[in-house]
Amino acid sequence: MGNPDKIRRPVAAGQFYPSSAQGLKNQIEAFIDKQAARADVIACILPHAGYVYSGSVAGQTLSRINIKDKIILLGPNHTGYGVKYSIMPQGTWQTPLGEIKVDSHLAGKILKRSKYLQADIQAHAYEHSLEVELPLLQYFKSDFEIVPITLLSDDCKILKELGKDIADTVKDENINNSTMIIASSDMTHYEPQAEAEKKDKAAIEAILELNADNLMQRVRQLSISMCGYAPVITMISAAKILGAKTAKLIKYQTSGDVTGDKSSVVGYAGIIIY
């Protein structure tokens, strides 16, 4: 692993979101719903595009959640660096809003239980899918720890098993009430608005049914270019073991709804699971 005090510096600041703390707070402020009632959730899905495009979906979703002390962050590996099933078991992540520690105890326990996860920093070094969620979380809560996991796999059986390993660890540690899981994913990429909405509706239906197999099937059958279906499958599997009964779509929109150009859009969904 190298240095146990490994600092993961931001790679998306100034690109996906503002690099100054004040600019960042101001932008997030515009996305949130101050009137929303907050609930305890087991898990949620958040998008990870530039805040201009997907920030309001993420902000509206997080406005309805009591952020917990421990967050297991599951994201896709866009870069191809590192291992297929990568967990960063220790260290600190920096954002313009401050530092976030990796929960090395929980990460270590999950790593020990799973026969697929490997301790790895490489997969996290340049990956934006987890980083982009952090300032949004920090806006709502200043002190929490994370377990960062990235996935580069379409093996539904392994992804579900990984979800079981995560849930079993949380139960064994007796931290259900202080832990939540976030799956980071955008939906359909670069298709006309009507087509993207149709495909995303099919994927979202499977997620709302908490049906990981259905989601995988629809992604394959309809060629849905949802980048984070692997983390979502793992999250659904874990959430059900942790007692999830209901999923609710908080907001769906596309980049076309923001830019007005509907010829080639990316879809974004915010979903809570409780």
VEXDREN-2710 file (C-alpha; in Angstrom, 1 decimal):
% VEXDREN-2710
k/r/px/py/pz
1/MET/0.0/0.0/0.0
2/GLY/2.9/2.4/0.6
3/ASN/2.3/5.3/2.8
4/PRO/-0.6/4.7/5.2
5/ASP/-1.2/8.4/5.4
6/LYS/-1.8/8.5/1.6
7/ILE/-3.5/11.8/0.6
8/ARG/-5.8/11.6/-2.4
9/ARG/-5.8/15.1/-3.9
10/PRO/-8.7/16.3/-6.0
11/VAL/-8.5/15.8/-9.7
12/ALA/-12.0/17.2/-10.6
13/ALA/-11.8/20.5/-8.8
14/GLY/-12.0/23.4/-11.2
15/GLN/-13.4/21.1/-13.9
16/PHE/-16.4/19.3/-12.5
17/TYR/-17.0/21.8/-9.7
18/PRO/-15.4/25.1/-8.5
19/SER/-11.9/24.9/-6.9
20/SER/-12.5/27.6/-4.3
21/ALA/-14.4/26.7/-1.1
22/GLN/-16.7/29.7/-1.4
23/GLY/-17.5/29.2/-5.1
24/LEU/-18.2/25.6/-4.3
25/LYS/-20.5/26.4/-1.4
26/ASN/-22.4/29.0/-3.4
27/GLN/-22.9/26.6/-6.3
28/ILE/-24.2/23.8/-4.1
29/GLU/-26.4/26.2/-2.2
30/ALA/-28.3/26.8/-5.4
31/PHE/-29.1/23.1/-5.9
32/ILE/-30.5/22.2/-2.5
33/ASP/-34.0/22.1/-1.2
34/LYS/-34.1/23.8/2.2
35/GLN/-37.7/22.8/2.8
36/ALA/-37.2/19.1/2.2
37/ALA/-37.8/16.7/5.1
38/ARG/-34.8/14.5/5.8
39/ALA/-35.0/10.8/6.4
40/ASP/-32.6/8.0/7.4
41/VAL/-31.8/6.0/4.3
42/ILE/-29.9/2.7/3.8
43/ALA/-28.5/3.8/0.4
44/CYS/-28.9/6.2/-2.5
45/ILE/-27.8/6.7/-6.1
46/LEU/-26.2/10.0/-7.1
47/PRO/-25.0/11.2/-10.4
48/HIS/-21.3/12.4/-10.9
49/ALA/-21.2/14.7/-13.8
50/GLY/-20.1/18.4/-13.7
51/TYR/-22.3/20.1/-11.1
52/VAL/-23.7/22.4/-13.8
53/TYR/-25.4/19.4/-15.4
54/SER/-26.1/17.0/-12.5
55/GLY/-25.7/19.1/-9.4
56/SER/-29.4/19.8/-8.9
57/VAL/-30.2/16.1/-9.1
58/ALA/-27.6/15.3/-6.5
59/GLY/-28.5/18.3/-4.3
60/GLN/-32.2/17.6/-4.3
61/THR/-31.5/14.0/-3.4
62/LEU/-29.1/14.7/-0.6
63/SER/-31.5/17.4/0.7
64/ARG/-33.8/14.5/1.7
65/ILE/-31.2/12.4/3.5
66/ASN/-29.7/12.4/7.0
67/ILE/-26.0/11.9/6.1
68/LYS/-24.5/9.2/8.3
69/ASP/-21.1/9.0/10.0
70/LYS/-19.8/6.2/7.7
71/ILE/-20.3/6.2/4.0
72/ILE/-19.5/3.3/1.7
73/LEU/-18.9/4.9/-1.7
74/LEU/-19.3/2.7/-4.7
75/GLY/-18.3/4.0/-8.1
76/PRO/-17.4/2.9/-11.6
77/ASN/-13.8/2.9/-12.7
78/HIS/-13.8/5.1/-15.8
79/THR/-10.0/5.3/-16.1
80/GLY/-9.1/1.6/-16.4
81/TYR/-6.2/2.1/-13.9
82/GLY/-5.8/-0.2/-11.0
83/VAL/-7.6/-3.5/-10.2
84/LYS/-11.1/-4.5/-11.2
85/TYR/-12.5/-4.5/-7.6
86/SER/-10.6/-1.8/-5.8
87/ILE/-10.8/-0.6/-2.2
88/MET/-8.7/2.2/-0.8
89/PRO/-8.2/0.9/2.7
90/GLN/-6.6/3.9/4.4
91/GLY/-5.7/7.5/3.8
92/THR/-7.4/10.9/3.4
93/TRP/-9.3/12.5/0.5
94/GLN/-9.0/16.2/0.0
95/THR/-11.5/18.6/-1.5
96/PRO/-11.7/22.4/-1.4
97/LEU/-14.1/22.0/1.6
98/GLY/-11.5/20.0/3.7
99/GLU/-10.3/16.5/4.4
100/ILE/-12.2/13.3/4.7
101/LYS/-10.6/10.2/6.3
102/VAL/-11.0/6.7/5.0
103/ASP/-12.6/4.5/7.7
104/SER/-9.6/2.1/7.8
105/HIS/-11.2/-0.2/10.3
106/LEU/-14.4/-0.8/8.2
107/ALA/-12.5/-0.9/5.0
108/GLY/-10.1/-3.5/6.4
109/LYS/-13.0/-5.6/7.6
110/ILE/-14.7/-5.5/4.2
111/LEU/-11.4/-6.2/2.4
112/LYS/-10.8/-9.2/4.7
113/ARG/-14.3/-10.7/4.0
114/SER/-14.3/-10.2/0.3
115/LYS/-12.5/-12.6/-2.0
116/TYR/-12.7/-10.1/-4.9
117/LEU/-11.7/-6.7/-3.4
118/GLN/-8.0/-5.7/-3.4
119/ALA/-6.3/-2.9/-1.6
120/ASP/-5.4/-0.5/-4.4
121/ILE/-4.8/3.3/-4.7
122/GLN/-4.2/3.4/-8.5
123/ALA/-7.9/2.9/-9.4
124/HIS/-8.8/5.9/-7.3
125/ALA/-6.0/8.3/-8.2
126/TYR/-7.6/9.9/-11.3
127/GLU/-11.2/8.6/-11.0
128/HIS/-13.9/11.4/-10.6
129/SER/-16.9/9.2/-9.8
130/LEU/-16.4/9.2/-6.0
131/GLU/-14.6/12.5/-5.7
132/VAL/-17.5/14.5/-7.2
133/GLU/-19.9/13.3/-4.5
134/LEU/-17.6/14.4/-1.6
135/PRO/-18.1/18.2/-1.6
136/LEU/-21.9/17.7/-1.9
137/LEU/-21.8/15.5/1.2
138/GLN/-19.5/17.9/3.0
139/TYR/-21.9/20.7/2.4
140/PHE/-24.5/18.9/4.5
141/LYS/-22.2/17.3/7.1
142/SER/-18.6/18.2/8.0
143/ASP/-17.5/15.0/9.8
144/PHE/-17.9/11.6/8.2
145/GLU/-15.6/8.8/7.1
146/ILE/-15.6/7.0/3.8
147/VAL/-14.8/3.6/2.4
148/PRO/-14.0/4.2/-1.3
149/ILE/-14.6/1.3/-3.7
150/THR/-14.4/1.3/-7.5
151/LEU/-15.7/-1.4/-9.8
152/LEU/-14.7/-2.4/-13.4
153/SER/-16.9/-5.5/-13.9
154/ASP/-20.1/-6.7/-15.5
155/ASP/-20.2/-10.0/-13.6
156/CYS/-23.6/-9.7/-11.9
157/LYS/-22.9/-12.7/-9.7
158/ILE/-19.7/-11.3/-8.3
159/LEU/-21.2/-7.8/-7.9
160/LYS/-24.1/-9.2/-5.9
161/GLU/-21.7/-11.3/-3.8
162/LEU/-19.7/-8.1/-3.1
163/GLY/-22.9/-6.4/-1.9
164/LYS/-23.5/-9.3/0.5
165/ASP/-19.9/-9.0/1.8
166/ILE/-20.4/-5.3/2.5
167/ALA/-23.8/-5.8/4.2
168/ASP/-22.6/-8.7/6.3
169/THR/-19.6/-6.7/7.5
170/VAL/-21.9/-3.7/8.4
171/LYS/-24.2/-6.1/10.3
172/ASP/-21.3/-7.9/12.1
173/GLU/-19.8/-4.5/13.2
174/ASN/-23.3/-3.5/14.4
175/ILE/-23.1/-0.2/12.5
176/ASN/-26.3/-0.4/10.4
177/ASN/-27.6/2.9/11.9
178/SER/-24.5/4.9/11.4
179/THR/-23.6/3.6/7.8
180/MET/-25.0/4.4/4.4
181/ILE/-24.1/3.2/0.9
182/ILE/-23.8/5.6/-2.1
183/ALA/-23.7/4.2/-5.6
184/SER/-22.3/6.8/-8.0
185/SER/-23.7/6.6/-11.6
186/ASP/-24.9/8.6/-14.5
187/MET/-27.5/7.2/-16.8
188/THR/-27.6/7.0/-20.6
189/HIS/-24.8/8.8/-22.4
190/TYR/-24.9/10.8/-25.6
191/GLU/-28.2/9.8/-27.1
192/PRO/-31.2/11.9/-28.2
193/GLN/-33.3/13.1/-25.3
194/ALA/-36.4/10.9/-26.1
195/GLU/-34.2/7.8/-26.5
196/ALA/-32.3/8.5/-23.3
197/GLU/-35.5/9.0/-21.3
198/LYS/-36.9/5.7/-22.6
199/LYS/-33.9/3.7/-21.7
200/ASP/-33.4/5.3/-18.4
201/LYS/-37.0/4.8/-17.5
202/ALA/-36.4/1.0/-18.0
203/ALA/-33.3/1.0/-15.8
204/ILE/-34.9/3.2/-13.1
205/GLU/-37.9/0.8/-12.9
206/ALA/-35.6/-2.1/-12.2
207/ILE/-33.8/-0.1/-9.5
208/LEU/-37.1/1.0/-7.9
209/GLU/-38.1/-2.7/-7.7
210/LEU/-34.7/-3.3/-6.0
211/ASN/-34.1/-6.0/-8.7
212/ALA/-30.4/-6.2/-9.6
213/ASP/-30.9/-9.1/-12.1
214/ASN/-33.5/-7.1/-13.9
215/LEU/-31.3/-4.0/-14.1
216/MET/-28.4/-6.1/-15.5
217/GLN/-30.8/-7.7/-18.1
218/ARG/-32.2/-4.3/-19.2
219/VAL/-28.7/-2.7/-19.4
220/ARG/-27.7/-5.6/-21.8
221/GLN/-30.9/-5.9/-23.8
222/LEU/-31.4/-2.2/-24.4
223/SER/-27.7/-1.3/-24.6
224/ILE/-28.1/1.3/-21.8
225/SER/-24.9/3.2/-21.5
226/MET/-25.3/3.7/-17.7
227/CYS/-21.7/3.9/-16.5
228/GLY/-22.4/2.9/-12.9
229/TYR/-24.7/-0.1/-13.2
230/ALA/-22.0/-2.3/-11.4
231/PRO/-22.0/-0.1/-8.3
232/VAL/-25.8/0.1/-8.3
233/ILE/-26.1/-3.7/-8.5
234/THR/-23.7/-4.1/-5.6
235/MET/-25.6/-1.4/-3.7
236/ILE/-29.0/-3.0/-4.3
237/SER/-27.7/-6.4/-3.1
238/ALA/-26.2/-4.9/0.1
239/ALA/-29.3/-2.7/0.8
240/LYS/-31.7/-5.6/0.6
241/ILE/-29.7/-7.6/3.2
242/LEU/-29.6/-4.4/5.4
243/GLY/-33.4/-4.3/5.3
244/ALA/-34.3/-2.1/2.3
245/LYS/-37.9/-2.3/1.3
246/THR/-38.6/0.8/-0.8
247/ALA/-36.8/2.9/-3.4
248/LYS/-37.9/6.3/-4.5
249/LEU/-36.9/8.4/-7.5
250/ILE/-36.3/12.0/-6.2
251/LYS/-35.3/13.6/-9.5
252/TYR/-34.5/12.7/-13.1
253/GLN/-33.2/15.1/-15.7
254/THR/-30.8/15.2/-18.6
255/SER/-28.0/17.5/-19.7
256/GLY/-30.4/18.6/-22.4
257/ASP/-32.8/20.0/-19.7
258/VAL/-29.9/22.3/-18.6
259/THR/-28.4/23.2/-22.0
260/GLY/-31.4/23.1/-24.2
261/ASP/-29.6/20.9/-26.7
262/LYS/-31.6/17.6/-26.8
263/SER/-29.8/16.0/-29.7
264/SER/-27.2/14.2/-27.6
265/VAL/-27.8/14.1/-23.8
266/VAL/-26.6/12.4/-20.6
267/GLY/-29.2/11.3/-18.1
268/TYR/-29.0/11.7/-14.3
269/ALA/-31.1/10.1/-11.6
270/GLY/-31.2/10.6/-7.8
271/ILE/-32.8/7.7/-5.9
272/ILE/-33.1/7.0/-2.2
273/ILE/-33.5/3.5/-0.7
274/TYR/-34.8/2.9/2.7
END
